[in-house]
Amino acid sequence: MDKDQTRTRNYESVQKNLADLKEKVTEVQMDSNLQGATLQLLSPACLPGAPDSTNRLLYVGAGLGTGLVLGIIVVGVTKAISLIL
């Protein structure tokens, strides 16, 4: 019975490998068909009217706020550890 299970497992493994190989062959055939294709420009690229800029005030405020919160957390943890020890 053990040999039958092993054979079944091996057969399933071989079938899966065969299916994977067939899929790869199909992909390669599709890729080789595309190599002869020609490309054509449908429409030219559009330039933006004005350059995009970042909101520096928002980033500076978020950085300061995050730094303040993290600083408070570090001080709290340090105080808690010093009280325990």
PDB file with one MODEL, atoms N, CA, C and O in Angstrom:
MODEL        1
ATOM      1  N   MET A   1       0.826  -1.184   0.000  1.00  0.00           N
ATOM      2  CA  MET A   1       0.000   0.000   0.000  1.00  0.00           C
ATOM      3  C   MET A   1       0.871   1.250   0.000  1.00  0.00           C
ATOM      4  O   MET A   1       0.522   2.253  -0.623  1.00  0.00           O
ATOM      5  N   ASP A   2       1.998   1.193   0.692  1.00  0.00           N
ATOM      6  CA  ASP A   2       2.888   2.343   0.777  1.00  0.00           C
ATOM      7  C   ASP A   2       3.482   2.663  -0.595  1.00  0.00           C
ATOM      8  O   ASP A   2       3.648   3.834  -0.938  1.00  0.00           O
ATOM      9  N   LYS A   3       3.803   1.636  -1.380  1.00  0.00           N
ATOM     10  CA  LYS A   3       4.360   1.844  -2.713  1.00  0.00           C
ATOM     11  C   LYS A   3       3.331   2.502  -3.628  1.00  0.00           C
ATOM     12  O   LYS A   3       3.688   3.342  -4.455  1.00  0.00           O
ATOM     13  N   ASP A   4       2.066   2.132  -3.490  1.00  0.00           N
ATOM     14  CA  ASP A   4       1.017   2.735  -4.310  1.00  0.00           C
ATOM     15  C   ASP A   4       0.867   4.229  -3.996  1.00  0.00           C
ATOM     16  O   ASP A   4       0.681   5.044  -4.900  1.00  0.00           O
ATOM     17  N   GLN A   5       0.948   4.572  -2.724  1.00  0.00           N
ATOM     18  CA  GLN A   5       0.838   5.979  -2.347  1.00  0.00           C
ATOM     19  C   GLN A   5       2.025   6.780  -2.882  1.00  0.00           C
ATOM     20  O   GLN A   5       1.872   7.914  -3.335  1.00  0.00           O
ATOM     21  N   THR A   6       3.208   6.169  -2.819  1.00  0.00           N
ATOM     22  CA  THR A   6       4.408   6.827  -3.327  1.00  0.00           C
ATOM     23  C   THR A   6       4.296   7.028  -4.827  1.00  0.00           C
ATOM     24  O   THR A   6       4.637   8.094  -5.339  1.00  0.00           O
ATOM     25  N   ARG A   7       3.815   6.001  -5.542  1.00  0.00           N
ATOM     26  CA  ARG A   7       3.644   6.109  -6.990  1.00  0.00           C
ATOM     27  C   ARG A   7       2.630   7.187  -7.333  1.00  0.00           C
ATOM     28  O   ARG A   7       2.826   7.963  -8.268  1.00  0.00           O
ATOM     29  N   THR A   8       1.549   7.229  -6.574  1.00  0.00           N
ATOM     30  CA  THR A   8       0.523   8.237  -6.822  1.00  0.00           C
ATOM     31  C   THR A   8       1.088   9.636  -6.610  1.00  0.00           C
ATOM     32  O   THR A   8       0.854  10.541  -7.411  1.00  0.00           O
ATOM     33  N   ARG A   9       1.829   9.801  -5.525  1.00  0.00           N
ATOM     34  CA  ARG A   9       2.444  11.106  -5.251  1.00  0.00           C
ATOM     35  C   ARG A   9       3.426  11.488  -6.355  1.00  0.00           C
ATOM     36  O   ARG A   9       3.444  12.632  -6.808  1.00  0.00           O
ATOM     37  N   ASN A  10       4.242  10.526  -6.785  1.00  0.00           N
ATOM     38  CA  ASN A  10       5.206  10.789  -7.860  1.00  0.00           C
ATOM     39  C   ASN A  10       4.488  11.142  -9.159  1.00  0.00           C
ATOM     40  O   ASN A  10       4.903  12.051  -9.877  1.00  0.00           O
ATOM     41  N   TYR A  11       3.409  10.419  -9.456  1.00  0.00           N
ATOM     42  CA  TYR A  11       2.636  10.687 -10.674  1.00  0.00           C
ATOM     43  C   TYR A  11       2.045  12.095 -10.634  1.00  0.00           C
ATOM     44  O   TYR A  11       2.090  12.818 -11.629  1.00  0.00           O
ATOM     45  N   GLU A  12       1.494  12.481  -9.488  1.00  0.00           N
ATOM     46  CA  GLU A  12       0.921  13.819  -9.352  1.00  0.00           C
ATOM     47  C   GLU A  12       1.998  14.884  -9.500  1.00  0.00           C
ATOM     48  O   GLU A  12       1.765  15.926 -10.113  1.00  0.00           O
ATOM     49  N   SER A  13       3.166  14.627  -8.944  1.00  0.00           N
ATOM     50  CA  SER A  13       4.279  15.568  -9.052  1.00  0.00           C
ATOM     51  C   SER A  13       4.725  15.716 -10.501  1.00  0.00           C
ATOM     52  O   SER A  13       4.981  16.827 -10.965  1.00  0.00           O
ATOM     53  N   VAL A  14       4.817  14.614 -11.204  1.00  0.00           N
ATOM     54  CA  VAL A  14       5.223  14.646 -12.607  1.00  0.00           C
ATOM     55  C   VAL A  14       4.167  15.376 -13.440  1.00  0.00           C
ATOM     56  O   VAL A  14       4.516  16.150 -14.331  1.00  0.00           O
ATOM     57  N   GLN A  15       2.894  15.142 -13.164  1.00  0.00           N
ATOM     58  CA  GLN A  15       1.821  15.823 -13.882  1.00  0.00           C
ATOM     59  C   GLN A  15       1.888  17.330 -13.653  1.00  0.00           C
ATOM     60  O   GLN A  15       1.700  18.110 -14.587  1.00  0.00           O
ATOM     61  N   LYS A  16       2.154  17.739 -12.417  1.00  0.00           N
ATOM     62  CA  LYS A  16       2.253  19.164 -12.097  1.00  0.00           C
ATOM     63  C   LYS A  16       3.442  19.782 -12.830  1.00  0.00           C
ATOM     64  O   LYS A  16       3.326  20.870 -13.394  1.00  0.00           O
ATOM     65  N   ASN A  17       4.587  19.091 -12.824  1.00  0.00           N
ATOM     66  CA  ASN A  17       5.770  19.591 -13.537  1.00  0.00           C
ATOM     67  C   ASN A  17       5.504  19.713 -15.032  1.00  0.00           C
ATOM     68  O   ASN A  17       5.941  20.673 -15.666  1.00  0.00           O
ATOM     69  N   LEU A  18       4.797  18.751 -15.590  1.00  0.00           N
ATOM     70  CA  LEU A  18       4.459  18.775 -17.013  1.00  0.00           C
ATOM     71  C   LEU A  18       3.560  19.964 -17.331  1.00  0.00           C
ATOM     72  O   LEU A  18       3.761  20.651 -18.333  1.00  0.00           O
ATOM     73  N   ALA A  19       2.573  20.204 -16.481  1.00  0.00           N
ATOM     74  CA  ALA A  19       1.683  21.346 -16.693  1.00  0.00           C
ATOM     75  C   ALA A  19       2.449  22.662 -16.607  1.00  0.00           C
ATOM     76  O   ALA A  19       2.195  23.575 -17.393  1.00  0.00           O
ATOM     77  N   ASP A  20       3.385  22.773 -15.662  1.00  0.00           N
ATOM     78  CA  ASP A  20       4.208  23.979 -15.532  1.00  0.00           C
ATOM     79  C   ASP A  20       5.065  24.192 -16.782  1.00  0.00           C
ATOM     80  O   ASP A  20       5.188  25.313 -17.275  1.00  0.00           O
ATOM     81  N   LEU A  21       5.656  23.106 -17.287  1.00  0.00           N
ATOM     82  CA  LEU A  21       6.491  23.212 -18.481  1.00  0.00           C
ATOM     83  C   LEU A  21       5.679  23.619 -19.702  1.00  0.00           C
ATOM     84  O   LEU A  21       6.129  24.423 -20.519  1.00  0.00           O
ATOM     85  N   LYS A  22       4.468  23.053 -19.823  1.00  0.00           N
ATOM     86  CA  LYS A  22       3.598  23.415 -20.951  1.00  0.00           C
ATOM     87  C   LYS A  22       3.239  24.897 -20.878  1.00  0.00           C
ATOM     88  O   LYS A  22       3.189  25.574 -21.905  1.00  0.00           O
ATOM     89  N   GLU A  23       2.992  25.398 -19.681  1.00  0.00           N
ATOM     90  CA  GLU A  23       2.666  26.806 -19.508  1.00  0.00           C
ATOM     91  C   GLU A  23       3.855  27.687 -19.899  1.00  0.00           C
ATOM     92  O   GLU A  23       3.678  28.720 -20.545  1.00  0.00           O
ATOM     93  N   LYS A  24       5.060  27.282 -19.511  1.00  0.00           N
ATOM     94  CA  LYS A  24       6.260  28.048 -19.867  1.00  0.00           C
ATOM     95  C   LYS A  24       6.483  28.046 -21.374  1.00  0.00           C
ATOM     96  O   LYS A  24       6.866  29.068 -21.943  1.00  0.00           O
ATOM     97  N   VAL A  25       6.247  26.916 -22.023  1.00  0.00           N
ATOM     98  CA  VAL A  25       6.402  26.837 -23.480  1.00  0.00           C
ATOM     99  C   VAL A  25       5.422  27.791 -24.150  1.00  0.00           C
ATOM    100  O   VAL A  25       5.779  28.485 -25.102  1.00  0.00           O
ATOM    101  N   THR A  26       4.202  27.827 -23.661  1.00  0.00           N
ATOM    102  CA  THR A  26       3.192  28.736 -24.220  1.00  0.00           C
ATOM    103  C   THR A  26       3.621  30.186 -24.043  1.00  0.00           C
ATOM    104  O   THR A  26       3.467  30.991 -24.962  1.00  0.00           O
ATOM    105  N   GLU A  27       4.158  30.532 -22.876  1.00  0.00           N
ATOM    106  CA  GLU A  27       4.618  31.898 -22.631  1.00  0.00           C
ATOM    107  C   GLU A  27       5.757  32.268 -23.574  1.00  0.00           C
ATOM    108  O   GLU A  27       5.778  33.376 -24.110  1.00  0.00           O
ATOM    109  N   VAL A  28       6.702  31.357 -23.785  1.00  0.00           N
ATOM    110  CA  VAL A  28       7.818  31.621 -24.677  1.00  0.00           C
ATOM    111  C   VAL A  28       7.319  31.805 -26.109  1.00  0.00           C
ATOM    112  O   VAL A  28       7.800  32.682 -26.826  1.00  0.00           O
ATOM    113  N   GLN A  29       6.365  30.991 -26.522  1.00  0.00           N
ATOM    114  CA  GLN A  29       5.818  31.125 -27.866  1.00  0.00           C
ATOM    115  C   GLN A  29       5.118  32.469 -28.034  1.00  0.00           C
ATOM    116  O   GLN A  29       5.239  33.106 -29.080  1.00  0.00           O
ATOM    117  N   MET A  30       4.391  32.899 -27.015  1.00  0.00           N
ATOM    118  CA  MET A  30       3.708  34.189 -27.082  1.00  0.00           C
ATOM    119  C   MET A  30       4.725  35.324 -27.148  1.00  0.00           C
ATOM    120  O   MET A  30       4.538  36.282 -27.899  1.00  0.00           O
ATOM    121  N   ASP A  31       5.797  35.222 -26.368  1.00  0.00           N
ATOM    122  CA  ASP A  31       6.836  36.248 -26.376  1.00  0.00           C
ATOM    123  C   ASP A  31       7.523  36.323 -27.736  1.00  0.00           C
ATOM    124  O   ASP A  31       7.818  37.414 -28.226  1.00  0.00           O
ATOM    125  N   SER A  32       7.776  35.174 -28.343  1.00  0.00           N
ATOM    126  CA  SER A  32       8.444  35.177 -29.643  1.00  0.00           C
ATOM    127  C   SER A  32       7.525  35.750 -30.718  1.00  0.00           C
ATOM    128  O   SER A  32       8.008  36.338 -31.686  1.00  0.00           O
ATOM    129  N   ASN A  33       6.208  35.592 -30.567  1.00  0.00           N
ATOM    130  CA  ASN A  33       5.270  36.178 -31.520  1.00  0.00           C
ATOM    131  C   ASN A  33       5.250  37.696 -31.391  1.00  0.00           C
ATOM    132  O   ASN A  33       5.030  38.393 -32.381  1.00  0.00           O
ATOM    133  N   LEU A  34       5.475  38.219 -30.188  1.00  0.00           N
ATOM    134  CA  LEU A  34       5.438  39.659 -29.957  1.00  0.00           C
ATOM    135  C   LEU A  34       6.700  40.359 -30.430  1.00  0.00           C
ATOM    136  O   LEU A  34       6.685  41.573 -30.636  1.00  0.00           O
ATOM    137  N   GLN A  35       7.787  39.630 -30.607  1.00  0.00           N
ATOM    138  CA  GLN A  35       9.045  40.262 -30.993  1.00  0.00           C
ATOM    139  C   GLN A  35       8.958  40.897 -32.374  1.00  0.00           C
ATOM    140  O   GLN A  35       9.647  41.883 -32.635  1.00  0.00           O
ATOM    141  N   GLY A  36       8.143  40.366 -33.249  1.00  0.00           N
ATOM    142  CA  GLY A  36       8.003  40.916 -34.590  1.00  0.00           C
ATOM    143  C   GLY A  36       6.984  42.033 -34.664  1.00  0.00           C
ATOM    144  O   GLY A  36       6.804  42.620 -35.731  1.00  0.00           O
ATOM    145  N   ALA A  37       6.310  42.348 -33.571  1.00  0.00           N
ATOM    146  CA  ALA A  37       5.266  43.364 -33.587  1.00  0.00           C
ATOM    147  C   ALA A  37       5.882  44.757 -33.697  1.00  0.00           C
ATOM    148  O   ALA A  37       6.987  44.999 -33.212  1.00  0.00           O
ATOM    149  N   THR A  38       5.156  45.660 -34.337  1.00  0.00           N
ATOM    150  CA  THR A  38       5.606  47.041 -34.440  1.00  0.00           C
ATOM    151  C   THR A  38       4.789  47.893 -33.485  1.00  0.00           C
ATOM    152  O   THR A  38       3.616  47.621 -33.232  1.00  0.00           O
ATOM    153  N   LEU A  39       5.427  48.924 -32.961  1.00  0.00           N
ATOM    154  CA  LEU A  39       4.768  49.825 -32.033  1.00  0.00           C
ATOM    155  C   LEU A  39       4.443  51.127 -32.743  1.00  0.00           C
ATOM    156  O   LEU A  39       5.149  51.551 -33.658  1.00  0.00           O
ATOM    157  N   GLN A  40       3.363  51.748 -32.305  1.00  0.00           N
ATOM    158  CA  GLN A  40       2.924  52.973 -32.943  1.00  0.00           C
ATOM    159  C   GLN A  40       2.491  53.958 -31.867  1.00  0.00           C
ATOM    160  O   GLN A  40       1.829  53.566 -30.906  1.00  0.00           O
ATOM    161  N   LEU A  41       2.852  55.229 -32.011  1.00  0.00           N
ATOM    162  CA  LEU A  41       2.491  56.265 -31.063  1.00  0.00           C
ATOM    163  C   LEU A  41       1.040  56.657 -31.286  1.00  0.00           C
ATOM    164  O   LEU A  41       0.669  57.096 -32.374  1.00  0.00           O
ATOM    165  N   LEU A  42       0.216  56.498 -30.247  1.00  0.00           N
ATOM    166  CA  LEU A  42      -1.198  56.832 -30.378  1.00  0.00           C
ATOM    167  C   LEU A  42      -1.449  58.313 -30.173  1.00  0.00           C
ATOM    168  O   LEU A  42      -2.190  58.935 -30.935  1.00  0.00           O
ATOM    169  N   SER A  43      -0.829  58.884 -29.138  1.00  0.00           N
ATOM    170  CA  SER A  43      -0.981  60.319 -28.895  1.00  0.00           C
ATOM    171  C   SER A  43       0.270  60.810 -28.168  1.00  0.00           C
ATOM    172  O   SER A  43       0.855  60.071 -27.377  1.00  0.00           O
ATOM    173  N   PRO A  44       0.681  62.044 -28.429  1.00  0.00           N
ATOM    174  CA  PRO A  44       1.884  62.549 -27.769  1.00  0.00           C
ATOM    175  C   PRO A  44       1.642  62.798 -26.289  1.00  0.00           C
ATOM    176  O   PRO A  44       0.504  62.982 -25.856  1.00  0.00           O
ATOM    177  N   ALA A  45       2.711  62.802 -25.526  1.00  0.00           N
ATOM    178  CA  ALA A  45       2.612  63.034 -24.087  1.00  0.00           C
ATOM    179  C   ALA A  45       2.227  64.486 -23.825  1.00  0.00           C
ATOM    180  O   ALA A  45       2.631  65.390 -24.557  1.00  0.00           O
ATOM    181  N   CYS A  46       1.444  64.697 -22.777  1.00  0.00           N
ATOM    182  CA  CYS A  46       1.019  66.045 -22.401  1.00  0.00           C
ATOM    183  C   CYS A  46       1.918  66.566 -21.284  1.00  0.00           C
ATOM    184  O   CYS A  46       2.180  65.863 -20.308  1.00  0.00           O
ATOM    185  N   LEU A  47       2.384  67.796 -21.435  1.00  0.00           N
ATOM    186  CA  LEU A  47       3.204  68.418 -20.401  1.00  0.00           C
ATOM    187  C   LEU A  47       2.297  69.031 -19.350  1.00  0.00           C
ATOM    188  O   LEU A  47       1.228  69.543 -19.682  1.00  0.00           O
ATOM    189  N   PRO A  48       2.702  68.988 -18.086  1.00  0.00           N
ATOM    190  CA  PRO A  48       1.886  69.613 -17.049  1.00  0.00           C
ATOM    191  C   PRO A  48       1.925  71.133 -17.176  1.00  0.00           C
ATOM    192  O   PRO A  48       2.903  71.701 -17.660  1.00  0.00           O
ATOM    193  N   GLY A  49       0.846  71.782 -16.735  1.00  0.00           N
ATOM    194  CA  GLY A  49       0.765  73.235 -16.808  1.00  0.00           C
ATOM    195  C   GLY A  49       1.719  73.908 -15.850  1.00  0.00           C
ATOM    196  O   GLY A  49       2.341  74.913 -16.193  1.00  0.00           O
ATOM    197  N   ALA A  50       1.842  73.362 -14.648  1.00  0.00           N
ATOM    198  CA  ALA A  50       2.727  73.925 -13.636  1.00  0.00           C
ATOM    199  C   ALA A  50       3.368  72.773 -12.868  1.00  0.00           C
ATOM    200  O   ALA A  50       2.768  71.707 -12.729  1.00  0.00           O
ATOM    201  N   PRO A  51       4.577  72.982 -12.372  1.00  0.00           N
ATOM    202  CA  PRO A  51       5.222  71.897 -11.614  1.00  0.00           C
ATOM    203  C   PRO A  51       4.503  71.653 -10.284  1.00  0.00           C
ATOM    204  O   PRO A  51       4.014  72.585  -9.644  1.00  0.00           O
ATOM    205  N   ASP A  52       4.452  70.409  -9.894  1.00  0.00           N
ATOM    206  CA  ASP A  52       3.880  70.062  -8.596  1.00  0.00           C
ATOM    207  C   ASP A  52       4.914  70.353  -7.520  1.00  0.00           C
ATOM    208  O   ASP A  52       6.104  70.101  -7.710  1.00  0.00           O
ATOM    209  N   SER A  53       4.466  70.876  -6.404  1.00  0.00           N
ATOM    210  CA  SER A  53       5.391  71.129  -5.302  1.00  0.00           C
ATOM    211  C   SER A  53       4.871  70.452  -4.052  1.00  0.00           C
ATOM    212  O   SER A  53       3.674  70.203  -3.910  1.00  0.00           O
ATOM    213  N   THR A  54       5.784  70.161  -3.155  1.00  0.00           N
ATOM    214  CA  THR A  54       5.397  69.521  -1.904  1.00  0.00           C
ATOM    215  C   THR A  54       4.931  70.582  -0.918  1.00  0.00           C
ATOM    216  O   THR A  54       5.305  71.749  -1.030  1.00  0.00           O
ATOM    217  N   ASN A  55       4.130  70.182   0.028  1.00  0.00           N
ATOM    218  CA  ASN A  55       3.636  71.078   1.063  1.00  0.00           C
ATOM    219  C   ASN A  55       4.645  71.038   2.210  1.00  0.00           C
ATOM    220  O   ASN A  55       4.508  70.241   3.138  1.00  0.00           O
ATOM    221  N   ARG A  56       5.650  71.894   2.141  1.00  0.00           N
ATOM    222  CA  ARG A  56       6.736  71.867   3.115  1.00  0.00           C
ATOM    223  C   ARG A  56       6.249  72.136   4.523  1.00  0.00           C
ATOM    224  O   ARG A  56       6.721  71.510   5.472  1.00  0.00           O
ATOM    225  N   LEU A  57       5.307  73.063   4.674  1.00  0.00           N
ATOM    226  CA  LEU A  57       4.798  73.392   6.001  1.00  0.00           C
ATOM    227  C   LEU A  57       4.144  72.169   6.654  1.00  0.00           C
ATOM    228  O   LEU A  57       4.311  71.932   7.851  1.00  0.00           O
ATOM    229  N   LEU A  58       3.411  71.409   5.869  1.00  0.00           N
ATOM    230  CA  LEU A  58       2.784  70.196   6.389  1.00  0.00           C
ATOM    231  C   LEU A  58       3.848  69.189   6.840  1.00  0.00           C
ATOM    232  O   LEU A  58       3.737  68.612   7.922  1.00  0.00           O
ATOM    233  N   TYR A  59       4.877  68.980   6.012  1.00  0.00           N
ATOM    234  CA  TYR A  59       5.923  68.018   6.358  1.00  0.00           C
ATOM    235  C   TYR A  59       6.721  68.449   7.577  1.00  0.00           C
ATOM    236  O   TYR A  59       7.064  67.620   8.420  1.00  0.00           O
ATOM    237  N   VAL A  60       7.020  69.742   7.677  1.00  0.00           N
ATOM    238  CA  VAL A  60       7.763  70.237   8.843  1.00  0.00           C
ATOM    239  C   VAL A  60       6.920  70.081  10.101  1.00  0.00           C
ATOM    240  O   VAL A  60       7.427  69.648  11.136  1.00  0.00           O
ATOM    241  N   GLY A  61       5.644  70.429  10.023  1.00  0.00           N
ATOM    242  CA  GLY A  61       4.754  70.281  11.177  1.00  0.00           C
ATOM    243  C   GLY A  61       4.604  68.833  11.604  1.00  0.00           C
ATOM    244  O   GLY A  61       4.635  68.525  12.795  1.00  0.00           O
ATOM    245  N   ALA A  62       4.441  67.940  10.629  1.00  0.00           N
ATOM    246  CA  ALA A  62       4.309  66.516  10.951  1.00  0.00           C
ATOM    247  C   ALA A  62       5.598  65.984  11.578  1.00  0.00           C
ATOM    248  O   ALA A  62       5.548  65.183  12.511  1.00  0.00           O
ATOM    249  N   GLY A  63       6.747  66.424  11.074  1.00  0.00           N
ATOM    250  CA  GLY A  63       8.024  65.986  11.637  1.00  0.00           C
ATOM    251  C   GLY A  63       8.213  66.480  13.055  1.00  0.00           C
ATOM    252  O   GLY A  63       8.653  65.730  13.926  1.00  0.00           O
ATOM    253  N   LEU A  64       7.879  67.751  13.291  1.00  0.00           N
ATOM    254  CA  LEU A  64       8.009  68.288  14.646  1.00  0.00           C
ATOM    255  C   LEU A  64       7.052  67.593  15.616  1.00  0.00           C
ATOM    256  O   LEU A  64       7.431  67.254  16.737  1.00  0.00           O
ATOM    257  N   GLY A  65       5.814  67.385  15.176  1.00  0.00           N
ATOM    258  CA  GLY A  65       4.835  66.708  16.036  1.00  0.00           C
ATOM    259  C   GLY A  65       5.255  65.285  16.361  1.00  0.00           C
ATOM    260  O   GLY A  65       5.157  64.848  17.508  1.00  0.00           O
ATOM    261  N   THR A  66       5.721  64.565  15.354  1.00  0.00           N
ATOM    262  CA  THR A  66       6.174  63.184  15.563  1.00  0.00           C
ATOM    263  C   THR A  66       7.379  63.154  16.495  1.00  0.00           C
ATOM    264  O   THR A  66       7.453  62.312  17.391  1.00  0.00           O
ATOM    265  N   GLY A  67       8.315  64.061  16.290  1.00  0.00           N
ATOM    266  CA  GLY A  67       9.492  64.125  17.162  1.00  0.00           C
ATOM    267  C   GLY A  67       9.119  64.430  18.595  1.00  0.00           C
ATOM    268  O   GLY A  67       9.679  63.849  19.525  1.00  0.00           O
ATOM    269  N   LEU A  68       8.163  65.350  18.782  1.00  0.00           N
ATOM    270  CA  LEU A  68       7.720  65.694  20.133  1.00  0.00           C
ATOM    271  C   LEU A  68       7.074  64.497  20.822  1.00  0.00           C
ATOM    272  O   LEU A  68       7.370  64.207  21.982  1.00  0.00           O
ATOM    273  N   VAL A  69       6.194  63.805  20.109  1.00  0.00           N
ATOM    274  CA  VAL A  69       5.521  62.638  20.693  1.00  0.00           C
ATOM    275  C   VAL A  69       6.542  61.550  21.027  1.00  0.00           C
ATOM    276  O   VAL A  69       6.489  60.967  22.110  1.00  0.00           O
ATOM    277  N   LEU A  70       7.460  61.275  20.117  1.00  0.00           N
ATOM    278  CA  LEU A  70       8.466  60.245  20.387  1.00  0.00           C
ATOM    279  C   LEU A  70       9.380  60.654  21.547  1.00  0.00           C
ATOM    280  O   LEU A  70       9.779  59.807  22.346  1.00  0.00           O
ATOM    281  N   GLY A  71       9.708  61.930  21.642  1.00  0.00           N
ATOM    282  CA  GLY A  71      10.518  62.411  22.756  1.00  0.00           C
ATOM    283  C   GLY A  71       9.822  62.217  24.081  1.00  0.00           C
ATOM    284  O   GLY A  71      10.442  61.791  25.056  1.00  0.00           O
ATOM    285  N   ILE A  72       8.535  62.526  24.127  1.00  0.00           N
ATOM    286  CA  ILE A  72       7.760  62.335  25.361  1.00  0.00           C
ATOM    287  C   ILE A  72       7.711  60.858  25.739  1.00  0.00           C
ATOM    288  O   ILE A  72       7.832  60.508  26.913  1.00  0.00           O
ATOM    289  N   ILE A  73       7.535  59.993  24.742  1.00  0.00           N
ATOM    290  CA  ILE A  73       7.491  58.551  25.009  1.00  0.00           C
ATOM    291  C   ILE A  73       8.835  58.076  25.568  1.00  0.00           C
ATOM    292  O   ILE A  73       8.864  57.297  26.521  1.00  0.00           O
ATOM    293  N   VAL A  74       9.942  58.536  24.988  1.00  0.00           N
ATOM    294  CA  VAL A  74      11.267  58.128  25.461  1.00  0.00           C
ATOM    295  C   VAL A  74      11.494  58.595  26.895  1.00  0.00           C
ATOM    296  O   VAL A  74      12.014  57.841  27.717  1.00  0.00           O
ATOM    297  N   VAL A  75      11.105  59.834  27.199  1.00  0.00           N
ATOM    298  CA  VAL A  75      11.263  60.339  28.559  1.00  0.00           C
ATOM    299  C   VAL A  75      10.417  59.526  29.533  1.00  0.00           C
ATOM    300  O   VAL A  75      10.886  59.181  30.618  1.00  0.00           O
ATOM    301  N   GLY A  76       9.175  59.215  29.158  1.00  0.00           N
ATOM    302  CA  GLY A  76       8.305  58.419  30.023  1.00  0.00           C
ATOM    303  C   GLY A  76       8.858  57.037  30.289  1.00  0.00           C
ATOM    304  O   GLY A  76       8.839  56.567  31.426  1.00  0.00           O
ATOM    305  N   VAL A  77       9.348  56.383  29.258  1.00  0.00           N
ATOM    306  CA  VAL A  77       9.912  55.036  29.416  1.00  0.00           C
ATOM    307  C   VAL A  77      11.165  55.099  30.277  1.00  0.00           C
ATOM    308  O   VAL A  77      11.378  54.234  31.126  1.00  0.00           O
ATOM    309  N   THR A  78      11.996  56.118  30.065  1.00  0.00           N
ATOM    310  CA  THR A  78      13.215  56.263  30.867  1.00  0.00           C
ATOM    311  C   THR A  78      12.876  56.484  32.334  1.00  0.00           C
ATOM    312  O   THR A  78      13.509  55.888  33.206  1.00  0.00           O
ATOM    313  N   LYS A  79      11.886  57.330  32.625  1.00  0.00           N
ATOM    314  CA  LYS A  79      11.466  57.571  34.003  1.00  0.00           C
ATOM    315  C   LYS A  79      10.908  56.297  34.627  1.00  0.00           C
ATOM    316  O   LYS A  79      11.202  55.987  35.781  1.00  0.00           O
ATOM    317  N   ALA A  80      10.105  55.562  33.865  1.00  0.00           N
ATOM    318  CA  ALA A  80       9.518  54.336  34.397  1.00  0.00           C
ATOM    319  C   ALA A  80      10.598  53.311  34.723  1.00  0.00           C
ATOM    320  O   ALA A  80      10.522  52.632  35.747  1.00  0.00           O
ATOM    321  N   ILE A  81      11.583  53.198  33.872  1.00  0.00           N
ATOM    322  CA  ILE A  81      12.660  52.243  34.116  1.00  0.00           C
ATOM    323  C   ILE A  81      13.481  52.669  35.338  1.00  0.00           C
ATOM    324  O   ILE A  81      13.873  51.829  36.148  1.00  0.00           O
ATOM    325  N   SER A  82      13.736  53.966  35.468  1.00  0.00           N
ATOM    326  CA  SER A  82      14.536  54.424  36.596  1.00  0.00           C
ATOM    327  C   SER A  82      13.772  54.233  37.924  1.00  0.00           C
ATOM    328  O   SER A  82      14.399  53.993  38.956  1.00  0.00           O
ATOM    329  N   LEU A  83      12.449  54.335  37.914  1.00  0.00           N
ATOM    330  CA  LEU A  83      11.659  54.094  39.117  1.00  0.00           C
ATOM    331  C   LEU A  83      11.641  52.624  39.515  1.00  0.00           C
ATOM    332  O   LEU A  83      11.631  52.283  40.697  1.00  0.00           O
ATOM    333  N   ILE A  84      11.637  51.760  38.500  1.00  0.00           N
ATOM    334  CA  ILE A  84      11.623  50.311  38.764  1.00  0.00           C
ATOM    335  C   ILE A  84      12.962  49.870  39.345  1.00  0.00           C
ATOM    336  O   ILE A  84      13.003  49.058  40.269  1.00  0.00           O
ATOM    337  N   LEU A  85      14.043  50.397  38.812  1.00  0.00           N
ATOM    338  CA  LEU A  85      15.378  49.975  39.268  1.00  0.00           C
ATOM    339  C   LEU A  85      15.744  50.794  40.452  1.00  0.00           C
ATOM    340  O   LEU A  85      16.826  50.621  41.012  1.00  0.00           O
TER     341      LEU A  85
ENDMDL
END
